[in-house]
Amino acid sequence: MGITFGRGGATNFQQDLRNADCIIIQGSNMAECHPVGFQWVMEARERGATVIHVDPRFTRTSAVANQHVPIRAGSDIAFLGGLIRYVLEHERYFEEYVVAYTNAANIIREGFQDTEELDGFFSGFLPDEGKYDFTTWQYEGVGGTVPAGGHKHIYGEPGAGKGGEHEEGSARFEAHKDPTLQHPRCVFQLLKRHFQRYTPAIVSQVCGVPEEQFLQVAETLCANSGRERTTAFCYSVGWTQHTVGVQYIRTASILQLLLGNMGRPGGGILALRGHSSIQGSSDIPTLYNLLPGYMPMPHARQGYDLDDYLKDHASSTGWWSNLPKYMVSLLKAWFGDAATQENHYLFGHLPRLTGNHSHLQTVTDMADGRVKGYFIMGENPAVGSSNGALQRKGLRKLDWLVVRDLTLIETAEFWRNAPEIAAGDVRTEDIQTEVFFFPAAAHTEKEGTFTNTQRLLQWRDKAVEPRGDARSELHFVYHLGRKLKALYAGSREGKDQPIHDLLWDYPTHGPMAEPSAEAVLQEINGYTVADRRVVSGFSDLKDDGSTACGCWLYSGCYADGVNQTARRKPAREQSWVASEWGWAWPANRRILYNRASADPEGRPWSERKKYVWWDEAQRRWTGEDVPDFIADRPPDYRPPKDARGVDALGGADPFIMQVDGKGWLYAPSGIVDGPLPTHYEPPESPVENALYGQQCNPVRLEWRRRDNPLHRAWDDPRFPFVLTTYRLTEHHTAGGMSRWLSWLSELQPEQFCEVSPELAAERGLTNGGWATVRTARGDMECRVLVTERMRPLRMKGKWVHQIGLPYHWGVTGRLRASGANDLLPFVADPNVEIVESKAFTGDIVAGRQSTGERAAADHSPAEPLPPDLPELRRDSPSVGDVPHDAYQEHLEQER
């Protein structure tokens, strides 16, 4: 969504779902995994909306939907691509919206070649490097590359970084366009050709969805989109956890732009976050390649000059032209008076990226002895992450490990309670890792904000004091920082200077010296350096060192000296948008891109979907929400060609984070695996790619190691079935907060697998009996749930069976079992390094036949590849894991 619209957050809020005329839930079991928000889906249905659930399993969401569409896990792009083809072929797109608000008219360079011409590749593929050169993907008329506003954190890639330096000519003004949408190389025509082969027959063949059911979904979607009606999409990790997960979401984003559903009530795309503050941990990031507010982490090749960094990442037009204000204010918040214009505001103190430092790469670095210490806070990778045995192998190779949690989870107990220990493959006395366990305070025992799935910051008060030695994360990190500053106080080494200069002065209170969460929130909001007065929002931030701000995107959450996130005005006392309940980023906007809810002249597309409009008398934008636009910019404003920054955005450019103010149907830069979504099979699939000769995403990340064995790319006779993981309402992720509770454990007492009656008959499985599920990474025993909720799918004359596996169980707690994530490989999306966990292959046999062996314990449970079968994998060079010597050489080249 960041590439398409400019920001990666949910575009609408959950309560707005009640205004939808149609809701498509795909990649999510919303009723079970987001039950509180699902009430608004039910309200929409009661108002007459059509609810469609597209999912491999028939779930509680399916049970209350108007229609359930069973689909093969890993084939969603083919399904969504078929919908795009239907919209284009039958001319059901919202033409006026598309022409005015998207880049449909932009003409692409003559050298561009599509997957249609190159059998699954785009032009610019570099086989020796396993990546793309973006040169031919660019707009005609623009030299260099077009900066990608929503993906600033892809370091060193043209258009994502290097924007200001290499953008020769403005994408806003110099790009060649054809408003008639007839030019053969305009985005609109490229889109039509790209999805031409995604016919209902192909959708049925790839996804296993009957043609008539697919056509029913397509017609329902089109009938509930346009000037008078809107459709919303909801997704969760069922879309993200794939090697093409970013492109899943891109495909839905293209659909919503074509249909005119963006920025409007009852429309948009709701990215459902499974934790109370997953969105917050992206905004003020736990991600290795981002700084707060989605600013890019500096790369080692950029040097230490702030001006060079800003030239690389700021864009000449659009809202990201304000990057200097946000970066300088962040550095002032972190380093205070020590940060001056003369020393580049201590930009040189920031760490530098040298390559892929994602979770999967870090774990393999641990396993290879390249990482010595590890902090685990709010995670349980020994159970909750892919290839659990490799996760535990990494933990065994550390010098020290710090775990903060409510209980002694598997990650804290790996040295004595692990499948490898039980199997005798690893001995406790051979593990040298020193483990430090710190009991953590529960959510009721600490104050602060959560940022939920709809970008909403909500303050939560402390209900009780934490017991015993339990402490909040804020307490742990703050006092750890104090001890580090004291430890290095006498050092005069240059490498320790950032610790000296770090501003670390939050007030504390109470007998345990708990830091003030409210003081931290005030710093995040931002203030003027001279008098510490809080700013009203990010428009007040400066690039001259006079303001400090911990996260520009959250600026305004403490406006007027009032904790805006703590507001709790009842719904009955305000409008349906409920803008006085908590505070949403940015600037308390509840629907992003809401300028698009009005036509180019500033009038609502319809009274029924009226939301934000231009008030000619006041000469301002007004409406139900805070306008996501320049407040006093009239619809008829057309910027002069020498305009730069925000001044270059016209009065009819709703997507203000983009350099051209348009929604991107086609992405000339910012996405590493293609400007248009393309169906690739998962790296482990039961079938050959029916659309292209290229089987899998050619730039996917694979960690090729003996402790991470992969199956054949398709039709591996040892592993004929599709496996997919999911979560249950009764348990929470890796189980650290649920398997220890007797009530929840009683509701879901044992690890199980879901299989169809047909597969049960084929493999001799009985309902309630035992089965063993196997992959090349390991095996696990579980109970069998034989159910018609899992249906075999008929695809190209072949029946494909799918097996569902909840992943909550581990070897500690009240309930103990092998974890389903032990079966997963390390393989990931190349854009965001997220793991493929929703579609892989495996086998199932009746009975308790588990060996307990794990490939990452140097025992392979799978027999060698049959010598008489040809190699079916079409690999690109691995970007994830390489031998140690080659890795060091790679780092030298990066430097």
N, C-alpha and C positions, 0 to 999 in steps of 0.2 A: 504493500500500500504506500510505503514511503516513496518508492520510485514512481508510481502512477499518479499519486495525488500530492506528494510533498511531505507528508507526515506518516509515521507508521502506526499511530494509535487508532483505536476504534473511531469511526467517523460519526456515529450517532450514540445516543444513550439508551439504556435498556428500556426505560419507561416509554420511549418513543416507539418501541416495537408495536404498541397497541394501535398506532396510526397506520400500520402497514396494511396493504390490501392482499399481499402475499408474502410469506416468509419461507425462505429455503434454508434449511439447516443441513449443512453438509460438512463433514469433518468434525462433527460434534454430536454427543449424546446429551443435549442441553438439559433435558428434564432431570437426568440423574446427576450430571456433573455440575450444573449451574441451576439448581432448582429454584432459588429465590428469584433470579432474573427470568426464569421460565414462566412466571406468573403473567408476564406481559405478553408472552406468546399466546397463552390461553385466553387473555382478555381480547387480543386481536382476533382470535378464532371465534370467540363469542360475538364479536362485532361483525363477523362475516368474512374475515380473511381466510385465505387458503393456506394451510401449513403443509409443507412438503419436507419429508425427511429422506435424505439420500445417504445410505449407510450399509456396510456389509451385514450388519446384524439388525434384527428386529428388536428394538429396545422399548423402554418406557416412553421415549420421545416418539418413536414410530407409532406406539399404541394410541396416542392422542392426536397424531397428525392426520390430515385428510388423505394423505397418500404416503406410503413407504416405498422407496425405490431401492431394492437390493443392488449392490454394485461390488465389483471385485476391488479389493483393497489395492491401491496403487494406480488406479486407472482414471482418476478424477479429471485430469486435463482433457482426456478424450471426451468425457461426458460434457464438460463445460465448453470445450471447443466445438462440440456439436451444437450446443445452444447458440454460440456466437454465429456459426454458419447459418442456423435457422433464422436468426434475427436479420442477418445481412441478406440472405437469399430471398426472404419474404418481405424485405423492406419494412421491418417492424421497428427499426431504430428511430429514436427521437431526433429527426434530422436537424431541426433548428438548434437544439441543444448541442448536438455533435459538432456542427459546423462552428458554432460560436465558442464553445468551451473546451474543445479537445484539440489535439494536434493532428486531427484527421487530414487536414489540408496540406500539411508539410510534405515536401518532396525530399526523398532520400537519395543519397549519392548514387551515381550511375554504377559504381562498382559493387554495390550490395547484391548478394545472392542469398536466397532463402533456403530453408530446409527442403522445400519442394524441388529445388534445382540440385541440391547437394546431398540428397538422400539422408537427411537427418542432421546435417551440419549447416551452420551459417558461414558466410564468407569470413575469412580472417582466422580460421582455426589453425593453431600452431601445434602440430602433433608431437613435436619433440618436447614441448613445454606443457602440453595438456591444458591449454588455455586459449582464449580468443584475443586477437588484436581488433579493437573496436573501430578502426579507421573508416572502414566502408559502411558502418552503421549510421554515420552522422547525417545531419540535415545538409542538403545541398545549399550552398551559399555561405555556410559557416566554416571557416578554416579551423583547424584543430578539432577540439571535441566540445560537445555541449555538456556543461556541468549538470550533474544529477542532484537536484535539491534534496531528495529524500534519502540519499544513501551516501552521506558525506564520509562515512567511516570505512569505505573500501580504499585503503591507503594505496597510493602509488598507481592507481588505475586511472586512465584518461577519463576525464569528465566527472569522476567521483572525487578525486583529489585533482590537483593541477588545473583546477577550473579557471581561476583568474589568470594564470600564466599562459595557458594554452588555448584559451577561448579567443580565437582570432575572428572578431566580428561577433555581434550579438545575436544569439538565437532568437531573441525577441524581434529584432528588426531585419537582419540580413538573411534569415532563412527563407528559401524560396517556397511559395505556397500556391495551391490551386483551390480556391474557394468552391469551385464546381465539383471537386472531388473526382475528377475524371482522369487526371494525369496518371499514366500507368505506374509511376513510381511514387505517387502520393501515399501517405500512410493508409488511407481508407482502402485503396485498391490493393495494396500489399496485404492488408488484413483479410480482404476477401479471398485472395489467392492462397494465403497461408492456411486458412481454415476450410478451403474448398473440399478437401478430401475427408473431412470429419462428418461424413454422411450418417444418417440414422442407422444404416446397415453396418458401417464401421463402428459406430458407438456400441451397437449391440454386440458385435464381434469382439471388441476389446473389453467392454465393461460387463458384458453378460446381461445387460438391460434389454428387455424386449423392445422392439422398435415402436410399437404402439404406446408403450408406457413412456418412452422417451419423448415422443411427439406430444403426448398429453402434458408433460412437464413444460415443454417448450411453449406450447400454446398458452398455458396458464401463466407462465412468466411474462409473455408478451402482452397478454390481455390485461395484466395488472401493472403495467408500466406505461409511462408517457406523461402527457400533460396533466391528466386528472387523477392518475393512480400511481402508486409506488410499491416496489418490492424491496424487501430487505434480505440480505444474506447474513447468516451467522456461521462462524467456524471456530474451531479450536485446534488442539494439537493433532487431530486426525488429518488436518491439512498441512500443518507445519513440519511434522516429523517424517520427512521424505527427502530423498536426494534431489527432488524437484519441488520442494515445499514452497519456496518463494514464488515459483511459477504457478503453482496452484492458485495462490492468492492473486497473482497478477491476472490470471484468466478471469476470475470473478470480478476483478476491478475493471477489466475491459468491458465485460458484460454490463456492469452497472453504469459505466459511462455511455455506452451505446444506447441504453434504455432511458437515460436521463434520470437515474435514481440517486445520484450523488448530491449531497448538500440539501436534501429535501426531507420533510417529515415522513416517517414510515419507510425511508429508503436506506441507502448507505450499506456499509459492511461492518458488522459488529464482531470484532476479534475478542472472543471470550477467553479471558485469562483464568487459569485454574486455581490460582492462589490469591489471597486477599491483596497482595502487593506485588504481583509479578510485573504489572505495568510500572509501578514505582521503581523496581529494580532495573528496568530498562531506561527510565527517564534519568535517574541518578544512579549511574549504571554499575552493575556487577559484571558487565560485559567488558572483555579485555581491550577492545579496540575503540571504545567510546569514552568521551568525557561528558560531564553533566550537560543535559539538553541536546544530546545527539551531535555534539561537536566531535570531530575526529581526533583520535589519539595521534600524536606526532610519530612519524616513522624515522628510523635511524638514518635513512638516506636524505632526510630533509635538513639535517644539521640543527643548529641551535638558535637560528635567527627567527624571531617572531614575525618579522615582515615577510620573510620567505614562506613561512607557514600560512600566513593570511593570504598571500598571493596564490598559494597552491589551492586553498580551499574555499575562499570567498568567491561568490559569483558576481558578475558585473551588473546583473539585473535580478529582480526578485528579492524576497525577504532575506535570503542568505547573504545578501550584500552587507547585512548588519553584523556579520560574524566578528569583526574586530571589536565591537562594543561588548559582545557577550564573552569573548575570550579574555580581554583585558580585565573586565569586571570579575571574572572567575579567578584570575591570578591574584587580583587584589584581595578577594575574599580569603584565599588560601595563604598568602604571604604578607598581607598587610603593608606596613610602612616600608618593609624591606624591598618590596616590589616597586621599582621606579621606571620611568621612561628610559633612563640611561642604561639600566641593566635589562632592558626588554621585559620588564615586569617579572623577571626570574622565569621566563619561559624555558630557559635551559634546565631548570630543576625537574621538569616533567620527564617521566620515563619514556623510552622510545620503543616502538615495535621493531622487531627484527625478522618477523615472519608470522607464522600461524601460532598463536598462543592460546588457542581455544581449549576447552575442557578435554576433548579427545586427544589432542596432541600433547597436552600437559600430562595426561595419564601415561601415554607411551613414553614420554620423556622420564617420568618417574620410574617406569618399569626398566628403562635402560640406564638408570643411575644418574640422570642429568638434572633431576630436581631433588633437593635434599629435605625440604620442609613444606608442609601443607596445612592450611587452615580449612576446616569444614564447619560451616555455620548455616544451619537451616537446610542442609542437604544430607542425603544418605546414599552416596554413589555405589556402595557395595551392593545395594538392592535396586535403587532407582535409576541407575544408569546402564547403558548397554554393555554387553560382554562383562558381566559382573566379576567373572574370574580374572579378567585383565585389570579391572579396577582394583581388585584386591591384590593382584600381583604388584601393581604400582605402589600400593600402600606398604607392602612388605619390603620394598627397596628404599624407603625413606629413612632418614636419620631421625626425624621427629614428625609427629602428627598432633595437631590440636583439633579436638572435636567439641563443639558446643551444641548441646541438645537437651531435650527434656528427660531423655532416658538413655540407657546404654544401647544405642542402636548398633546395627551390624557393622557400620564403619568404625565404631569405637571398639568393637569386639572381634574384629577380623583375625586378630593374632591368636585367638583361642577358640572361636566359634565360627567356622567357615566350612563350606563343603569340602574344600581341599584338605582341611585339618581332619574332618571326619573320614575322608577317603584314605587318609594316610599318605597323601601325595606331598604334603608339607608338614613339617614339624614346628611346633610352637617355639622350641628352643633354638631353632635356626633363624628366627625372625628377630632382627636387631632394632626395629623401629621403636622409638620411645613415644608412647601415647599419653597425651595430656587430655583429660576429660574435664570440661567446665560445665556444670549444670546451668541451663538457660532458663530465664524467666518466661512464663507463658504470656500469651497476648493479654490476659486479664491483669497481669502484674507489671505492666509498663505503659507509659503514655507515648503519644506521638501520632503520626498520620499513616494511614494506608492509602495507596493510590490504586483504585480498583479498575475493573475491566473497561469502564467508560471514561477513563482519565480523571476520575473524581477523587480528590483528596478529602478524606474524612478524618477529623481528629478523634482520637479515642483516649479517654481518661483511664487512669489506673484504678482498678477496682479494689485490689488488695496488694499488700506488700509481698514480694517474693520470699519464699521460705528458705531457710538455711543458707547455703552458698550460692543459690541461684541469682543470676544477675541479668540485666537486659543487655542487648547487643550494644546499645549506646554506652552503657557503663563499661563494658569490656573493651571496646575499641578506644574510648576516650582515655581510660586509665592505662591501657597499653601504650598509647601515644605519649602520655606523660612520663611513663617509665623509660621509653626510648629517648625522649628529649633529655631526661636526667642522665641516662647512660652515656650519651654522646656529648654532654655539656662541655667536657674538657677537650674534645677532639678538635684539631685544626686541619684535618684532612678535607680536601675539596669534596670528596664523595659524601661526606656527612653534613655538608652545608645545608642541603634542603631540609634536614631535620631541625637544624638550628633556626632556619628562617620560617618554618611553618607556624602560622598563627594558630594557637591552641589554647584559647582562653575562655572556654564556655563556663558559665557559673554552675555551681553544684548546690545540692540541697539534701537534707536528711542525713541520718546517721551513716549511710553507706556512700555519701558523696555522689549521689546520682546526678549526672549532668542534666541541664535543663533542655528538654526536647523543644520547648518553645523558643529558646534562644537559638537553637540550631535552625528552626524553621524561619526565624527572622533573618538569619544570615542567608539562607536559601532564597528568601524573598528579595533580598538586596537592600542596600542602604547607601546614602551619600557619605563618603569617607570623612569629610570635614566635621560633620556633626552627628553621624550615626543615625540620621533620620531615615526611616524605611521609605523606599520608593513605591510609587503607586502601581508600577508595572514595567515591563521590559522596554517600553518606549522611553523611559527615563534614563536608561543605561547609556554610558558614555565610553569612548575609547581613549580618554585622556588620563585615566587613573583616578578620576574623581568619584567613581561609583564602584561598589563591590557587590557581587551577586553570586551565590553558590550554585544557582541553576536558573538561567534566564527564562526557561520555559515555565518555571513555577513562579516567576516574579509577578507579584500581585496577590499572592496567597495570604499576605499579611498587610495588605494595603490599609492605609489610614491608622496603622498601629493596632488593627483588630485582627485576631486570628480568624480569617475568613473560612478556614477549613472546619472550624468548630460550630458553624451555624447550623441550627436545627429547626428552621421555621416549618411548621406543619404544612402539608400540601394544601389543605383547605384554605389556608391564608395567603396563597400565592398562585401564580399561573401554573398551567400544566407542565411547563418546562422546569419548574421548581429550582430556579436559579439561586435561591437563598438556602439551599440545603447543601452544605459543604462548598467546595470550590473546584472547578474543573480547569485543567490547562487546555489551551492557553487562554489567559484573560477571562476565565470563567465562561468560555463558549461551550455549549452543550452539543451542538451539531457543527462539525467542521465543514468548511467550504460552503457555508450557507448563502453566500452571494449567488450561488447557482440555483437557489430556490426561486429566484426572480429571472425574468427574461433579460436579454441584453439591454433593454430600455429601462430596467429596474422595476418592472411590474411583476407581481406574482404570476407564475405560470397558470395558476387557477386559484379561485377562492378556497377551494377544498384543501389545497396544499399550501396555503399562504403561510409564510414563516418570516422572511426578512425582505424588505423592499426599500426603495428610494423615496424619501419624503421631500418633494420639491419645495414645499413651503419652508421647511427647516433646513433644506440643503444638506441633509444627512441621511445615512442609512439607519433604518429603525426596524422594529418588529418584535417578535416573541423572544428573541435571543440576542446576545451580543454579536453584532455583525462580524463575520470573519473576513474583514475587508478594511480598507482605509476608510475611516468613518465619513469623511467629507468629500470623497472622490466621486464625482457624478458619473452616471452611466455613459455619458457622451464624451468623457475625457479620452483623448487619444494622445499619447505621449509623443513629443518630438523625437527624432531619430538620435539626437545626442543625449537623450535622457538616460540616466543610469540609476542603479539601486532601486528603491521602492518607487521612485518617480517614473520608472519605465513600465510600471504596470498600468494597463489601460482600465477604463471604467467597466469593462466587460471581461475581466481576467480573474475568475474566481479562485484559481489555485495559486495563491500568492507565494507559496514556498518554491514554486517552480520558476526557472529563469524566464519562461515565456508566459507564465500565468495560466497555462492550459493543463488539463488532464492528459496524461500520456497514454494513448492507446498503444503507441510504439515507443520503446525506450532506447534512444540512441546511445546511452551509456548508463553506467551505474549497476547493471546486472551482468554478472560474469558468464552466464550460460545462455544468453540470447536475448535479442530485443523483443521477441514475441514468444509466448509460451508454446512449448512443443511436447507432444506426448512421447516420453521415454518410459520403458519398463523399469521397475525397480531393479537394483543390481542382482537380486535373486528373484526369479519369476518362473512360473510354470509354463509360460508361453513365449514365443518369439514375437518381437515387435511387428504388429500388423500394418503399421503406418510407414515405417522407414527401415532402411537397412541398418542404421545405427541402433543398437539394442537399448543401451542405457545412456544416461546423461554423460556426454563425452568429457565434461570437466568436473565430474563428481569427485569427491574426496574419498579415497580408499587408503586404509592403513594395512599394507600387505606385509603381514608378519606371520610367523609360525603360530603365535599365540592368538591370532585373529583370522582363522581360516575362513575362506569364502566358498560358497557353492558355485556351481556352474551358472552362467548368466541366465540360462533358461533350460527347462526340461531336464533337470538333474534327476536321474532315476533313483538316487538314494533319498531325495527329499522332494516328493511330488506335490505336497500340499502347501497352500498359502497360510501363513500364520500372521495374526495381527494381535497386538496388545491393546488393552483398554483399562479404564478404571471403573470402580463401583461406587455407588453412593455411600455404602456403609464403611468404606475404608478411604484413607487419604494418602495418595501417592505411595511413597515407599513404606508406609505403615507405621512410622515412628510415633504418630499421634493417635493411631486407631487400634493397632494390634495389641496394645497394652491395656485397652479398655474392655472390660468383660461384656458390656452391653453390645458394643459393636462387634466384638469377636463372636458373640453368640448369633448375631444376625448373619454373618458370613464367616463360618468357622474354618473352611478349608480351601486351599488352592484347588482350582478346577479348570477344566477346559470345556468350551462349548463346541459341540459337533452336530451335524445334521443326522437324521435317522439313516440317510443313505450311506454316509461315511461310517456310521456306527455298524451298519450291516456289513459293509465291505471289510472292516477291520476287526469285527467281532467285539465291539465295545458295548458295554451295558450301562444303562443309566444308574449312576451312583457307584459304579465299579471303578477300578483303577485303570489308568493308562500311563504310558511313558511317551513323552514328546521329546524328539531329538533334533538337533542341528549339529553342524560340524564343530560348534563351540562347546556343546555340552548337552546334557539331558536332564529331564525333571519328571518326577512322578506327580500325578494329580488325579483328583476325582473326575469322573465323566458326567457332563450334563448333556444328555441327548435331547435336542430341541429343534423344532421346526423354525425357530428364530434364525438359525443358520441354514441357508439354502444353497445347495449346489447350483452352479451357474453353467449354462450351456454356451460354449464359446468355440466357434469354428469347428464344430463337430466333436468337441471334446468337453467332458464334464470336469469342472474345476471345483475342488472342495476347499473350504476355508475353515480354519480353526481359530476360535477366539480364546485369548488368554489374559485374564486380569493379572496385574503385575505387583500386587501389594505385599506379597509374603516374603519373609526372610527367616533367618535361623535364630532370632531372639524374639522376646515378647511372649504373650500368652499363646499365640498361634504360631506354629513354625512349619516352614516348608521351603523347598527350593524356589528361588525367585525366577520368574519368567524371563527377566531381562538377562539372565545368564545365557540365554539362547541367542541373543542378538549379536550382530557383528559391529565393528567400528567402520561405518561408511556414512557419508554425510553430504548435505547440501553445500555446494561450493560458495554460496553467497554468505551464509550465516553460520556455517559449520554445525547445523543441527542434525541429529542422528536420524537414520532411517529405522524406525521402530514399528511402523504400521503396516509394512508389507515385506515379508521375507519368506523363505521356504523352509520346510521341515518335514518330519515324518512322525507318525503316531502308531503305536502298537499297544495291544491290550496287555494289562497286567503291570505289576511292579517290577520292571526290568531295568531300572536305572543303574548305571555303573557308578555314578557319582564323579566320573572323570571329567576334567575340564581341559580344553586345549591350552589355556593359559597357565595350567599347572604342569605343562610339558607332557601331557598325555592326551592324545587325540582319540575321541570316542568314535570317530568316523573312519571307515575303511578307506584306503587310497582310491583315487579316481580310477575307474576301470580303464586299462590301457587301450582297449579297442574302441573307445569313444573319442571322437575328435574334440579338440578344445573349442568350446562355443563362446567363450568370453571375448568380447571386443574391448580391450582395455585401452585406456589412455594412460600416459605416465602418471604415477601416483604423486599427488601433491601433499598427501598426509604424512606418510612414513617412508623414510629411506634409511639405508644402513648408516651407522654412526659416522664413518669417514665422509661419506657423500653428504650427510647432513651438515657436517662442519664446513665442507666446501660450499654447500648451498648458502650457509650463513655468510661466508666470506663474500660470495657474489652479491648477496643482498646488501651487505655493507658497502 
